[in-house]
Each structure stands twice: as structure tokens, then as C-alpha cells.
């Protein structure tokens, strides 16, 4: 999550856990945190920018199972529309059997957030903004979002 003005990284993670990740709140066991720095040109202004990222590590208590709604992969994938070759790191991450899910009761939510668990080694894939965007776009293109879209129409409509 992005840090808001005047907020510390700890405040931001608490906001995230009290919001989008609320179903996990009681089951989290907090570990270490680390901060890394990246210098790149900002997409919005085209200026050289410094980006700080704080990663908080946590595990779930044994036997803790919040309400998760599993989303399935699309049945008919068009391989020709692939953003990158099958030999790339992005394809390796996206084509894995990683389970995609939403949290909580989608019938009563104004917005739905889509999650997947990462292996500890995968966090390095999200250091570069452009590569991260490519990974997420390809990954989402393979998820069947019909349940989410149908519920979104009934809740907003």
C-alpha cells in the first residue's frame, strides 16, 4: 500500500491490515521488516525519482483460515496474446499454480481486492515498476473474474 502524507510505514501497514486484509488481522504473527531504495524516472512527471519500499514479513498462526473466495483461471487462454515469452521470469510467476482469491463476503463490499500468496523469492520480482506492471497485467488476464464482475454489478447497481 502507498504511504499517505504524514504516515509512517508502520501506520500504513496497520491501515492495510485494518482494511483490505482485515480477515487476516487476528491470525498474523509479525516478523522483521526491511526497506529498499530504487531510483527511476517517474511515470507521472518524467523526473528522476527515489522510491522507498518497506517490506513487512508476517506468517499466519497454525490453523488460522480466514474467509477466502477462490478465483479460477480462465478456461480458454489465448497464448498468442501473451505479453512475454514463455521462457521469461514473468511467465514462470504467472503460469504457476498460485491460488488467486478475494477476502470476506463479496456480496456486501463496495470494492473487491484480488490476492495471491507469493513465495519469499518472488518479492524481488516486484522491485522494478515496469516489470511489476507486466507481471500483474499478465496474471490478471489469466484469472476468471466473472464472479467478481457479476457481484460488482449487483452491489453497485
C-alpha positions as a Markdown table, in Angstrom:
| # | Residue | x | y | z |
|---|---|---|---|---|
| 1 | Unk | 0.0 | 0.0 | 0.0 |
| 2 | Unk | 1.2 | 3.5 | -0.6 |
| 3 | Unk | 2.0 | 5.7 | 2.4 |
| 4 | Unk | -0.2 | 8.7 | 2.8 |
| 5 | Unk | 1.1 | 12.2 | 3.7 |
| 6 | Unk | 2.3 | 12.2 | 7.3 |
| 7 | Unk | 2.0 | 8.5 | 7.7 |
| 8 | Unk | 4.9 | 6.1 | 8.7 |
| 9 | Unk | 5.4 | 2.7 | 7.1 |
| 10 | Unk | 4.1 | 1.1 | 10.3 |
| 11 | Unk | 0.9 | 3.3 | 10.1 |
| 12 | Unk | 0.4 | 2.3 | 6.5 |
| 13 | Unk | 0.7 | -1.5 | 7.2 |
| 14 | Unk | -1.8 | -1.1 | 10.2 |
| 15 | Unk | -4.2 | 0.7 | 7.8 |
| 16 | Unk | -3.9 | -2.1 | 5.3 |
| 17 | Unk | -4.4 | -4.8 | 7.9 |
| 18 | Unk | -7.4 | -3.0 | 9.4 |
| 19 | Unk | -8.9 | -2.5 | 5.9 |
| 20 | Unk | -8.2 | -4.8 | 2.9 |
| 21 | Unk | -6.6 | -7.5 | 5.0 |
| 22 | Unk | -8.9 | -7.4 | 8.0 |
| 23 | Unk | -9.9 | -11.1 | 7.7 |
| 24 | Unk | -6.2 | -11.9 | 8.5 |
| 25 | Unk | -5.7 | -9.5 | 11.3 |
| 26 | Unk | -6.1 | -11.9 | 14.2 |
| 27 | Unk | -4.0 | -14.6 | 12.6 |
| 28 | Unk | -0.9 | -12.6 | 11.8 |
| 29 | Unk | 2.4 | -13.2 | 13.5 |
| 30 | Unk | 4.7 | -10.2 | 12.7 |
| 31 | Unk | 8.3 | -10.8 | 11.8 |
| 32 | Unk | 11.0 | -8.5 | 10.5 |
| 33 | Unk | 10.8 | -5.6 | 8.1 |
| 34 | Unk | 13.2 | -4.2 | 5.6 |
| 35 | Unk | 13.5 | -1.1 | 3.5 |
| 36 | Unk | 15.0 | -0.9 | 0.0 |
| 37 | Unk | 15.5 | 2.0 | -2.3 |
| 38 | Unk | 15.1 | 2.3 | -6.1 |
| 39 | Unk | 16.0 | 5.2 | -8.4 |
| 40 | Unk | 14.0 | 5.5 | -11.6 |
| 41 | Unk | 12.1 | 8.0 | -13.8 |
| 42 | Unk | 8.6 | 8.6 | -12.5 |
| 43 | Unk | 5.8 | 7.7 | -15.0 |
| 44 | Unk | 3.7 | 10.7 | -14.0 |
| 45 | Unk | 6.2 | 13.5 | -14.2 |
| 46 | Unk | 9.1 | 12.0 | -16.1 |
| 47 | Unk | 11.6 | 13.1 | -13.4 |
| 48 | Unk | 14.4 | 11.1 | -11.8 |
| 49 | Unk | 12.8 | 9.9 | -8.5 |
| 50 | Unk | 13.8 | 8.0 | -5.4 |
| 51 | Unk | 11.3 | 5.2 | -4.3 |
| 52 | Unk | 11.4 | 3.7 | -0.9 |
| 53 | Unk | 9.7 | 0.4 | -0.2 |
| 54 | Unk | 9.3 | -1.2 | 3.2 |
| 55 | Unk | 8.5 | -4.9 | 3.2 |
| 56 | Unk | 6.9 | -6.3 | 6.4 |
| 57 | Unk | 7.2 | -10.0 | 6.9 |
| 58 | Unk | 4.5 | -12.0 | 8.6 |
| 59 | Unk | 3.2 | -15.6 | 8.9 |
| 60 | Unk | -0.2 | -17.0 | 9.8 |
| 61 | Unk | -0.9 | -18.8 | 13.0 |
| 62 | Unk | -1.2 | -22.5 | 12.6 |
| 63 | Unk | -4.7 | -23.5 | 11.7 |
| 64 | Unk | -5.8 | -19.9 | 11.0 |
| 65 | Unk | -8.2 | -19.8 | 8.0 |
| 66 | Unk | -10.0 | -16.5 | 7.1 |
| 67 | Unk | -12.9 | -16.5 | 4.7 |
| 68 | Unk | -11.3 | -16.6 | 1.2 |
| 69 | Unk | -13.1 | -16.9 | -2.1 |
| 70 | Unk | -11.0 | -18.7 | -4.7 |
| 71 | Unk | -10.9 | -17.4 | -8.2 |
| 72 | Unk | -10.2 | -19.8 | -11.0 |
| 73 | Unk | -8.0 | -19.4 | -14.1 |
| 74 | Unk | -9.8 | -18.7 | -17.4 |
| 75 | Unk | -10.7 | -21.9 | -19.2 |
| 76 | Unk | -9.6 | -20.8 | -22.7 |
| 77 | Unk | -6.3 | -18.9 | -22.7 |
| 78 | Unk | -5.2 | -17.2 | -25.9 |
| 79 | Unk | -1.4 | -17.9 | -25.8 |
| 80 | Unk | -0.8 | -15.6 | -28.8 |
| 81 | Unk | -1.7 | -12.5 | -26.7 |
| 82 | Unk | 1.0 | -13.3 | -24.2 |
| 83 | Unk | 2.9 | -10.2 | -23.1 |
| 84 | Unk | 6.2 | -12.1 | -22.9 |
| 85 | Unk | 7.8 | -15.3 | -24.0 |
| 86 | Unk | 7.1 | -18.5 | -22.0 |
| 87 | Unk | 10.8 | -18.7 | -21.0 |
| 88 | Unk | 10.7 | -15.4 | -19.1 |
| 89 | Unk | 10.5 | -14.9 | -15.3 |
| 90 | Unk | 7.2 | -13.2 | -15.7 |
| 91 | Unk | 5.7 | -16.3 | -17.4 |
| 92 | Unk | 7.2 | -18.5 | -14.7 |
| 93 | Unk | 5.4 | -16.5 | -12.0 |
| 94 | Unk | 2.1 | -16.1 | -13.8 |
| 95 | Unk | 1.8 | -19.6 | -15.1 |
| 96 | Unk | 2.4 | -21.2 | -11.7 |
| 97 | Unk | -0.4 | -22.8 | -9.8 |
| 98 | Unk | -0.6 | -19.9 | -7.5 |
| 99 | Unk | -4.1 | -19.6 | -6.0 |
| 100 | Unk | -6.0 | -16.3 | -6.6 |
| 101 | Unk | -8.6 | -15.2 | -4.1 |
| 102 | Unk | -10.7 | -12.4 | -2.6 |
| 103 | Unk | -11.3 | -11.9 | 1.1 |
| 104 | Unk | -14.5 | -11.6 | 3.0 |
| 105 | Unk | -18.1 | -11.5 | 1.8 |
| 106 | Unk | -18.1 | -10.1 | -1.7 |
| 107 | Unk | -21.9 | -9.6 | -1.5 |
| 108 | Unk | -21.5 | -6.7 | 1.0 |
| 109 | Unk | -18.4 | -5.0 | -0.3 |
| 110 | Unk | -18.2 | -1.8 | -2.3 |
| 111 | Unk | -14.9 | -2.9 | -3.9 |
| 112 | Unk | -13.1 | -6.2 | -4.2 |
| 113 | Unk | -9.4 | -6.8 | -3.9 |
| 114 | Unk | -7.7 | -9.7 | -5.5 |
| 115 | Unk | -4.9 | -11.5 | -3.8 |
| 116 | Unk | -2.3 | -14.3 | -4.3 |
| 117 | Unk | 0.3 | -15.7 | -2.0 |
| 118 | Unk | 3.9 | -15.2 | -3.1 |
| 119 | Unk | 6.9 | -17.3 | -2.3 |
| 120 | Unk | 9.6 | -15.3 | -0.4 |
| 121 | Unk | 11.8 | -15.4 | -3.5 |
| 122 | Unk | 9.1 | -13.7 | -5.6 |
| 123 | Unk | 9.2 | -10.4 | -3.7 |
| 124 | Unk | 12.3 | -9.4 | -5.8 |
| 125 | Unk | 10.2 | -9.6 | -8.9 |
| 126 | Unk | 8.2 | -6.5 | -7.8 |
| 127 | Unk | 11.2 | -4.1 | -7.3 |
| 128 | Unk | 11.0 | -2.7 | -10.9 |
| 129 | Unk | 7.8 | -0.8 | -11.6 |
| 130 | Unk | 7.6 | -1.6 | -15.3 |
| 131 | Unk | 8.3 | -5.4 | -14.8 |
| 132 | Unk | 5.8 | -5.4 | -11.9 |
| 133 | Unk | 3.1 | -3.9 | -14.1 |
| 134 | Unk | 3.8 | -6.5 | -16.8 |
| 135 | Unk | 3.6 | -9.4 | -14.3 |
| 136 | Unk | 0.3 | -8.1 | -12.8 |
| 137 | Unk | -1.3 | -7.4 | -16.2 |
| 138 | Unk | -0.5 | -10.9 | -17.5 |
| 139 | Unk | -1.5 | -12.6 | -14.2 |
| 140 | Unk | -4.9 | -10.8 | -14.1 |
| 141 | Unk | -5.5 | -11.6 | -17.8 |
| 142 | Unk | -5.5 | -15.3 | -16.8 |
| 143 | Unk | -7.9 | -15.0 | -13.9 |
| 144 | Unk | -11.6 | -15.7 | -14.4 |
| 145 | Unk | -13.1 | -12.5 | -13.0 |
| 146 | Unk | -16.7 | -13.3 | -13.9 |
| 147 | Unk | -17.8 | -13.9 | -10.3 |
| 148 | Unk | -16.3 | -10.6 | -9.2 |
| 149 | Unk | -17.8 | -8.7 | -12.1 |
| 150 | Unk | -21.2 | -10.2 | -11.5 |
| 151 | Unk | -21.2 | -9.3 | -7.8 |
| 152 | Unk | -19.8 | -5.8 | -8.7 |
| 153 | Unk | -22.9 | -5.2 | -10.9 |
| 154 | Unk | -25.4 | -6.2 | -8.2 |
| 155 | Unk | -23.7 | -4.3 | -5.4 |
| 156 | Unk | -23.2 | -1.0 | -7.4 |
| 157 | Unk | -26.3 | -1.3 | -9.3 |
